[in-house]
Amino acid sequence: MNTKETILQELEQTPEPLLGEVLHYLLYLKALHEEEMEDLEDIRIIREEIRREGTIPWEDVKKDLGLVD
């Protein structure tokens, strides 16, 4: 039996009042996964930009932000 079948079997045996909580948790996990995938895509894009354009020295960044004189 695979994971999906096991979950479906457990759902069949779960009392109705708990199913709302199960659904809420599943939607939370899916949203969390989607955010993680978006973050990973952002990291991939940034790594590609760094590979293509190089990096900026930290001191230059601080100067540009007015954090040092």
N, C-alpha and C positions, 0 to 999 in steps of 0.2 A: 504494500500500500504506500502510495507516495504522500508527500506532505499535504497537498491540496485535499486528497481523499480523507486523510486523517482529520483535517480541520473540518471538513463537511460533516464527517461522522460525529465529531464533538459538538458541532452546532446543532445537529439533530437532537442531541441529548441535553442541550442547554435550556434551562427555563427561560421563558419569554422575557421576564424582567431583566435578565442579564444580557440579552441580545443587544439592547441599546448601548450598553457599556462596551460590548465587544465591537460593535460598529464604530463607536466613537474612537476607540483605541486604534482600530484598523485605519480609519481615515487620518488619524494623527500620524501613524507610522508612514503612511503613503506620502503625506505632506512633508514629513521630515526627510524621507528618501529623495523626494523631488528637490528640496532645498540643497541636499548634499550633492546631487547630480549637477545642479546649477553652479554650486561652488567649485566643483571639480572642473567644469567647463570654463569658468572664469580663470582658474589656475592654469589650465591648458593654454588659454589665450595669452595670459600674461607671460608664461614661459616662452611661447612662440615669439612674442614681442621682444623679450629680453634676448633671445637667441638671434633675432634679426637685427635689432638696434643696439644691443649692448646695454650696459647698466650705467647709472649715474652715481658718482661718489656721494656718500652719505653727507659729507660736509656741504656739498653743493645743494642738496635737498634742504638741509637746515637753513642755509643762507636764503634760498628762494622763499622759504616759509617765514623768514624774519626771526628765526629762533636764535641766531648768533649774529654778532656784528661783523 
